[in-house]
Amino acid sequence: MASDQLTRETSAAKLEPRAFANKDFIKLWAGESVSLIGSQVTLLTMPLVAILTLNATVAQVGLLNALRFVPVLVLSLLAGVWLDRRRRRPVLIACALGNAILIGLVPMAKVTGLLSMGLLYVVVTLAGLLSMTFDVGAMSYVPDLVGRDQLADANGKLQASLAFAGVSGPGLAGILVGLITAPITLTVDAVSFLFSAAGLIAIRKPEPPPEVPEDRPSVRQSMSEGLRAVWGSKLLSALLLQSAALNLFFGGYATLFIVYAVRVVHLSPFELGIVLVSQAAGGLVGTTTAGRVRKRLGLGRLMLANTAGFSLPLLLLLVPTHAGLFAMTVFMTAQLVYGCNIGMFNVNAVTLRQMVTPRRVLARMNAAYRMVIFGIAPLGMSLGGVLGGAIGLRAALAVSLILMTSPLLGVFFSPVYRLSEMPAAPPN
């Protein structure tokens, strides 16, 4: 009997549609995977251009890092309205090519002697706008490209590429900066965007036209409809509240932990790098196994387990008090478990959002999510810095980590945990 059941499960798994059976998705995934590594290179390299090449002050570096969040806060909802009114693939291609040009301006300016902080500010802001538009458009385009039966697997593949980029990108950036200087290293990201554009251009599946109502609403009405798509859904609003709370307090943790690990625990930069890579490695494991674990446990139970898995393990970071094998073991284990669970959670959360949202408001829903989730993180980073100065690094880190358990409150009100499986389609 057990053998027969195993045979049936194996056969069902073979029959289940996989995203890599879709040649057009492979083109998108391959180009995006290269581009994500390039973007991770830039995330580390751009501040190094300011610090090493232009001798920027701390305030200037802080402003440079903050400017990439400005388009998310100010223009996300408008981008969502715009994307819901047109085919998304041409916009994605234009964004990828635009980013290739923008990032490429930095090494060109270095060679011609025109490099300045003002140029970096402009590049980071405009690249942030294009990247925000690309991300919202991509999350809204993937369901058209692969179909709903392949959607969870497609999201898992894309999230796995993001996790792999988090593992490989910073190390690659460090090597290249040492070999060819920080400004020239940005050429890698510029070229990587060309791979993304090429993958999108090679797609052959026609994209359906946008679903525009006969009585074309105003921009304000369209933005309101997008917000209602989130806040009018018990599933989506509960997910957003949990994610916003996590990102707010994670921002505080992210600000404090690096300083705490170096100044209090006395980790070396190399040891700290290994600890941070552990989180990305955990994310890679989580994103590649999310589908299989969901089938075994059920959607609600897995997301409940993931919520506990990303809310609690980082509390272990408070245990070690000095560098050594014990500290490295605890830090790496905590980061690995956190990364694995947040990776699984994100794959299923993104898929759930796509499945329950009608196509005509999909971009606006994704834009509203990104505005809240990415907009609240800088606030948490700022509050973490203020708290650290007021009560000390260890106490402030403890407060941030305790508050990071707040998503567990979702157990009492979120309908997500009561779902046995992924919804088949959005409601009419």
C-alpha positions as MATLAB code, in Angstrom:
seq = 'MASDQLTRETSAAKLEPRAFANKDFIKLWAGESVSLIGSQVTLLTMPLVAILTLNATVAQVGLLNALRFVPVLVLSLLAGVWLDRRRRRPVLIACALGNAILIGLVPMAKVTGLLSMGLLYVVVTLAGLLSMTFDVGAMSYVPDLVGRDQLADANGKLQASLAFAGVSGPGLAGILVGLITAPITLTVDAVSFLFSAAGLIAIRKPEPPPEVPEDRPSVRQSMSEGLRAVWGSKLLSALLLQSAALNLFFGGYATLFIVYAVRVVHLSPFELGIVLVSQAAGGLVGTTTAGRVRKRLGLGRLMLANTAGFSLPLLLLLVPTHAGLFAMTVFMTAQLVYGCNIGMFNVNAVTLRQMVTPRRVLARMNAAYRMVIFGIAPLGMSLGGVLGGAIGLRAALAVSLILMTSPLLGVFFSPVYRLSEMPAAPPN';
ca = [
       0.000    0.000    0.000;
       2.760    2.445    0.948;
       4.613    1.558   -2.233;
       1.476    2.178   -4.346;
       0.949    5.544   -2.655;
       4.565    6.553   -3.271;
       4.197    5.549   -6.935;
       1.053    7.673   -7.301;
       2.744   10.680   -5.648;
       5.811   10.314   -7.885;
       3.628   10.074  -10.998;
       1.642   13.134   -9.943;
       4.850   15.078   -9.409;
       6.042   14.160  -12.892;
       2.725   15.273  -14.404;
       2.648   18.579  -12.556;
       3.552   21.454  -14.882;
       6.968   22.957  -14.203;
       8.084   26.446  -15.129;
      11.221   25.161  -16.892;
       8.957   23.328  -19.354;
       8.063   26.824  -20.585;
      10.807   28.020  -22.947;
       9.708   31.632  -22.729;
       9.962   31.572  -18.947;
      13.502   30.174  -19.219;
      14.428   33.221  -21.327;
      13.031   35.614  -18.723;
      14.572   33.663  -15.830;
      18.030   33.427  -17.407;
      18.227   37.129  -18.192;
      16.865   38.112  -14.796;
      19.280   35.771  -12.970;
      22.273   37.491  -14.596;
      20.780   40.925  -13.930;
      20.147   40.153  -10.240;
      23.819   39.258   -9.727;
      24.801   42.516  -11.410;
      22.428   44.458   -9.182;
      23.942   42.893   -6.071;
      27.355   43.942   -7.334;
      26.103   47.518   -7.672;
      24.462   47.502   -4.236;
      27.902   47.140   -2.658;
      29.935   48.968   -5.302;
      28.003   52.238   -5.642;
      28.730   53.366   -2.038;
      32.365   52.310   -2.553;
      32.576   54.610   -5.577;
      31.500   57.480   -3.329;
      33.823   56.485   -0.462;
      36.969   55.375   -2.282;
      36.878   57.483   -5.436;
      35.112   60.682   -4.379;
      36.044   60.728   -0.647;
      32.382   61.217    0.286;
      31.340   62.067    3.833;
      29.119   59.773    5.917;
      26.172   62.108    5.296;
      26.713   61.943    1.536;
      26.853   58.140    1.582;
      23.704   58.051    3.697;
      21.895   60.279    1.210;
      23.134   58.129   -1.676;
      21.735   54.979   -0.045;
      18.434   56.671    0.821;
      17.778   58.022   -2.672;
      17.145   54.565   -4.112;
      14.069   54.274   -1.851;
      12.575   57.624   -2.902;
      10.893   56.369   -6.125;
       9.309   53.483   -4.192;
       7.743   55.881   -1.697;
       6.696   58.583   -4.130;
       5.845   56.892   -7.425;
       4.916   53.227   -6.774;
       1.163   53.733   -7.014;
       1.463   55.807  -10.191;
       3.682   53.117  -11.721;
       1.065   50.498  -10.847;
      -1.702   52.489  -12.566;
       0.490   53.031  -15.621;
       1.456   49.351  -15.888;
      -2.149   48.132  -15.560;
      -3.071   50.218  -18.632;
      -0.551   48.730  -21.081;
       1.307   45.594  -22.033;
       4.087   45.031  -19.522;
       6.836   43.304  -21.556;
       7.781   46.402  -23.622;
       7.996   48.405  -20.388;
      10.269   45.768  -18.836;
      12.573   45.856  -21.874;
      12.744   49.661  -21.772;
      13.516   49.639  -18.028;
      16.328   47.104  -18.469;
      17.904   49.083  -21.321;
      17.494   52.340  -19.405;
      19.256   50.907  -16.376;
      22.101   49.634  -18.561;
      22.630   53.186  -19.835;
      22.317   54.825  -16.407;
      24.702   52.478  -14.590;
      27.094   52.653  -17.526;
      27.344   56.427  -17.103;
      29.408   55.991  -13.924;
      32.420   54.153  -15.432;
      32.208   56.452  -18.480;
      32.276   59.501  -16.206;
      35.267   58.081  -14.357;
      37.204   57.610  -17.595;
      36.342   61.114  -18.840;
      36.986   62.829  -15.503;
      33.342   63.918  -15.031;
      32.487   61.714  -12.058;
      30.846   63.567   -9.156;
      28.500   62.979   -6.219;
      25.815   64.881   -8.094;
      26.009   62.366  -10.943;
      25.800   59.454   -8.486;
      22.706   60.983   -6.861;
      20.991   61.304  -10.252;
      21.970   57.798  -11.363;
      20.843   56.134   -8.128;
      17.494   57.961   -8.112;
      16.644   57.299  -11.765;
      17.891   53.696  -11.585;
      15.726   53.245   -8.489;
      12.710   54.492  -10.464;
      13.382   52.108  -13.357;
      14.072   49.176  -11.026;
      10.872   49.816   -9.074;
       8.864   49.936  -12.307;
      10.587   46.777  -13.575;
       9.931   44.838  -10.359;
       6.237   45.781  -10.222;
       5.851   45.001  -13.922;
       7.689   41.674  -13.697;
       5.569   40.394  -10.815;
       2.488   41.342  -12.835;
       3.810   39.857  -16.109;
       4.896   36.421  -14.876;
       1.294   35.125  -14.412;
       0.605   35.911  -18.094;
       3.803   34.225  -19.201;
       3.573   30.908  -17.359;
      -0.070   30.423  -16.442;
      -1.397   29.797  -12.963;
      -0.535   26.090  -12.902;
       3.189   26.946  -13.160;
       3.081   30.125  -11.091;
       4.331   28.814   -7.749;
       7.240   27.010   -9.386;
       8.112   30.098  -11.470;
       8.156   32.308   -8.384;
      10.330   29.763   -6.616;
      12.847   29.834   -9.470;
      12.964   33.645   -9.505;
      13.294   33.899   -5.727;
      16.065   31.287   -5.834;
      17.929   33.435   -8.365;
      17.567   36.399   -6.014;
      18.964   34.340   -3.135;
      21.860   33.065   -5.258;
      22.638   36.643   -6.290;
      22.743   37.552   -2.608;
      25.350   34.840   -2.041;
      27.527   35.490   -5.091;
      27.105   39.199   -5.812;
      28.893   40.773   -2.824;
      31.879   38.437   -3.136;
      32.160   39.128   -6.850;
      31.933   42.860   -6.165;
      34.720   42.693   -3.608;
      37.026   40.861   -6.018;
      36.311   43.183   -8.941;
      36.685   46.386   -6.925;
      40.120   45.187   -5.870;
      41.105   44.331   -9.433;
      39.628   47.097  -11.599;
      38.424   49.821   -9.130;
      34.878   50.537   -7.979;
      33.632   52.729  -10.879;
      34.741   50.287  -13.576;
      33.164   47.391  -11.638;
      29.752   48.943  -12.333;
      30.226   47.938  -15.965;
      29.284   44.420  -14.836;
      25.812   45.589  -13.792;
      25.353   47.656  -16.933;
      26.091   44.599  -19.101;
      23.882   42.379  -16.913;
      20.857   44.556  -17.713;
      21.498   43.882  -21.403;
      21.121   40.154  -20.669;
      17.792   40.876  -19.008;
      16.590   42.904  -21.987;
      17.768   40.211  -24.425;
      15.853   37.507  -22.557;
      12.669   39.574  -22.652;
      13.085   40.451  -26.326;
      13.483   36.735  -27.174;
      10.103   35.792  -25.647;
       7.626   34.685  -28.323;
       4.375   34.240  -26.383;
       2.002   37.145  -27.157;
       1.019   39.164  -24.123;
      -2.739   39.754  -23.797;
      -3.891   43.376  -23.985;
      -4.640   45.222  -20.746;
      -8.142   44.952  -19.319;
      -9.306   48.571  -19.414;
     -12.922   49.320  -18.404;
     -15.156   51.190  -20.852;
     -15.572   54.141  -18.492;
     -11.865   54.839  -18.159;
     -11.275   55.948  -14.547;
      -9.041   58.831  -13.534;
      -5.562   58.202  -12.173;
      -6.826   58.929   -8.654;
      -9.698   56.461   -9.031;
      -7.299   53.833  -10.416;
      -4.934   54.302   -7.481;
      -7.854   53.962   -5.062;
      -8.927   50.734   -6.779;
      -5.422   49.341   -6.366;
      -5.395   50.178   -2.662;
      -8.841   48.582   -2.247;
      -7.505   45.430   -3.920;
      -5.125   45.138   -0.954;
      -7.077   46.528    1.988;
     -10.385   45.112    0.781;
      -9.007   41.574    0.908;
      -8.639   39.942    4.305;
      -5.880   37.712    2.925;
      -3.829   40.473    1.332;
      -4.251   43.028    4.106;
      -3.208   40.473    6.728;
      -0.132   39.538    4.678;
       0.770   43.195    4.207;
       0.459   44.041    7.906;
       2.709   41.129    8.853;
       5.286   41.950    6.179;
       5.286   45.644    7.066;
       5.853   44.899   10.748;
       8.701   42.531    9.930;
      10.390   45.003    7.555;
      10.061   47.875   10.032;
      11.828   46.036   12.831;
      14.191   44.190   10.479;
      15.381   47.622    9.361;
      16.363   48.386   12.954;
      18.067   45.017   13.309;
      19.966   45.465   10.025;
      21.329   48.821   11.187;
      22.373   47.556   14.605;
      23.662   44.032   14.003;
      26.669   44.877   11.836;
      27.882   47.491   14.321;
      27.127   45.158   17.252;
      28.947   42.216   15.668;
      32.064   44.292   14.972;
      32.269   46.513   18.065;
      30.791   44.303   20.791;
      31.380   40.698   19.671;
      34.538   41.707   17.727;
      33.937   39.679   14.580;
      36.417   40.341   11.799;
      35.078   41.645    8.460;
      35.711   38.194    6.964;
      33.737   36.466    9.735;
      30.917   38.968    9.407;
      30.776   38.342    5.665;
      30.406   34.601    6.233;
      27.587   35.218    8.724;
      25.684   37.451    6.300;
      26.166   35.029    3.398;
      24.605   32.313    5.592;
      21.300   34.172    5.438;
      21.390   34.274    1.638;
      22.367   30.578    1.531;
      19.365   29.769    3.722;
      17.190   31.769    1.356;
      18.456   29.696   -1.560;
      17.480   26.484    0.263;
      14.070   27.853    1.218;
      13.118   29.147   -2.209;
      14.099   25.931   -3.998;
      12.159   23.687   -1.600;
       9.078   25.860   -0.956;
       6.843   24.036   -3.429;
       7.671   20.545   -2.200;
       7.253   21.452    1.462;
       3.949   23.228    0.752;
       2.539   20.092   -0.866;
       3.526   18.051    2.166;
       2.361   20.396    4.942;
      -0.338   22.460    3.252;
      -0.158   26.182    2.576;
      -1.481   27.519    5.890;
       0.561   25.243    8.120;
       3.739   25.922    6.163;
       3.274   29.703    6.332;
       2.621   29.433   10.069;
       5.809   27.371   10.500;
       7.714   29.881    8.344;
       6.435   32.800   10.419;
       7.798   31.187   13.572;
      10.950   30.247   11.654;
      11.794   33.800   10.642;
      10.500   35.525   13.786;
      12.328   33.573   16.485;
      15.801   32.312   15.424;
      17.518   35.709   15.246;
      16.988   36.034   19.022;
      19.936   33.631   19.236;
      22.186   36.447   18.050;
      22.053   37.854   21.601;
      23.679   34.720   23.095;
      27.364   35.043   22.023;
      29.312   37.803   23.756;
      32.714   37.417   22.082;
      34.156   36.138   18.814;
      35.057   32.493   18.433;
      33.814   29.180   17.094;
      30.717   29.219   19.318;
      29.731   32.714   18.179;
      30.204   31.850   14.509;
      28.185   28.629   14.877;
      25.283   30.406   16.587;
      25.307   33.395   14.224;
      25.470   31.261   11.083;
      22.767   28.860   12.281;
      20.395   31.685   13.204;
      20.916   33.432    9.868;
      20.573   30.185    7.914;
      17.254   29.278    9.582;
      15.938   32.812    9.170;
      16.905   32.911    5.486;
      15.374   29.502    4.749;
      12.022   30.403    6.304;
      11.753   33.897    4.876;
      12.616   32.460    1.452;
       9.824   29.868    1.640;
       7.381   32.433    2.992;
       8.131   34.925    0.214;
       7.643   32.387   -2.582;
       4.219   31.396   -1.283;
       3.199   34.927   -0.322;
       3.998   36.336   -3.789;
       2.173   33.436   -5.468;
      -0.842   33.846   -3.178;
      -1.034   37.560   -3.985;
      -0.919   36.833   -7.707;
      -3.523   34.075   -7.471;
      -6.184   36.043   -5.585;
      -5.794   39.356   -7.468;
      -7.632   39.991  -10.767;
      -5.236   40.692  -13.642;
      -6.560   44.195  -14.293;
      -5.354   45.424  -10.862;
      -2.326   43.159  -10.462;
       0.315   45.853  -11.046;
      -1.452   48.289   -8.701;
      -1.652   45.638   -5.982;
       2.065   44.864   -6.339;
       2.886   48.577   -6.341;
       0.918   49.172   -3.138;
       2.760   46.290   -1.471;
       6.175   47.547   -2.483;
       5.380   51.097   -1.419;
       4.546   49.963    2.113;
       7.120   47.200    2.556;
      10.124   48.978    1.068;
       9.034   52.395    2.246;
       8.882   51.380    5.888;
      12.335   49.740    5.992;
      14.321   53.040    5.962;
      12.190   54.253    8.877;
      13.201   51.154   10.826;
      16.852   51.718    9.933;
      16.706   55.291   11.225;
      14.893   54.315   14.418;
      17.413   51.532   15.024;
      20.274   54.015   14.847;
      18.536   56.423   17.233;
      17.708   53.624   19.664;
      21.277   52.326   19.593;
      22.607   55.746   20.517;
      20.049   56.135   23.310;
      20.220   52.790   25.148;
      23.317   51.052   23.780;
      23.918   48.542   21.006;
      23.046   45.322   22.823;
      19.862   46.652   24.422;
      18.720   48.235   21.147;
      19.428   45.013   19.242;
      17.428   43.058   21.827;
      14.463   45.420   21.427;
      14.582   45.120   17.633;
      14.767   41.323   17.704;
      11.925   41.022   20.197;
       9.755   43.315   18.067;
      10.622   41.176   15.025;
       8.481   38.423   16.587;
       5.374   40.607   16.083;
       4.331   38.790   12.849;
       3.429   35.854   15.106;
       0.403   37.915   16.204;
      -0.995   37.040   12.786;
      -1.844   33.608   14.182;
      -4.801   35.226   15.947;
      -6.303   37.168   13.025;
      -4.803   36.145    9.662;
      -6.956   33.891    7.444;
      -3.784   32.886    5.584;
      -2.999   30.215    8.168;
      -6.401   28.591    7.630;
      -5.765   27.903    3.941;
      -5.154   24.270    3.091;
      -3.946   24.927   -0.458;
      -3.219   27.699   -2.930;
      -6.400   29.294   -4.351;
      -7.024   28.233   -7.960;
      -8.042   31.644   -9.299;
      -8.970   35.162   -8.203;
     -12.576   35.799   -7.164;
     -14.892   37.225   -9.811;
];
